[in-house]
Amino acid sequence: MSGPLPTALLLLAAALACWPPPRVALRVSGRVVGGTSAGPGLAAMSVLGRRRGVLLPGAAVLGALLAGPGGAAAALVLVATLHRQRAAARAERERAAATAGLAEALSSFAAEVRAGAPPAAAAGAAGADAHSTAARVMALVSATAHLGGDVPDALRAARAREPVVAEHLDRLAGAWALAERHGIALAGPAGAVADDLRARARVAGGLRARLAGPRATAAVLAGLPVLGVLLGEGIGARPTAVLTGGSIGQGLLVVGVGLVCAGLAWTERIVAGVAR
């Protein structure tokens, strides 16, 4: 396989492989560095870069060994698509876990306040054994309340550092500001926010269960071309020889894998739209 066609296909595959994953995936990949959240910054990019630095070259080399330059391009597109989908699934799981953890932490905070604990101590106790995201939020509330700062403003400012629960921080900030403005005990608004988060988590869980069927169907349909190739080999049609030999076969290999990946991406886009 030589000429401008394989070069263009390889460049296209490399561009798709290097295309940034969804913003939420970048955000969720952040880790705590030096006691603060790295968020969507250098830590997230470093993690993604290390993974891609191993996966993509390895896929390209394996594809080239098995099916030539067209196989390398097809392998790059396939691995990039699967990597993006896995990152999106990881982000979805992290959102669900963070929401549930924050709900439990707020319930504990409300119980501590009802028992007579001051807000700073109640937040510290609620975050002691909480999910990592909820623990950071409770630590922020505890430190701000202990120093006499503006907790609602601190929570709103933390949205950029905690993008997974950013919208929930807005709700908590509004509830806290409402309690301060009208002299309401913090236990009531905090408990209401916790109940709201639990309801949202239940709805999201039910929706994920309903969408599991369409996702499984898409995965099965994406695997049918592989089954077709195997059946062709079984009856002696030798489709792999066609796909790995000659410019036309190599081009068909890349186009076929590209269409399968496009179908997977389009299905995930539809499912994500329904979830939103």
Order of alpha helices (4+ residues) and beta strands (2+ residues): alpha-alpha-beta-beta-alpha-alpha-alpha-alpha-alpha-alpha-alpha-alpha
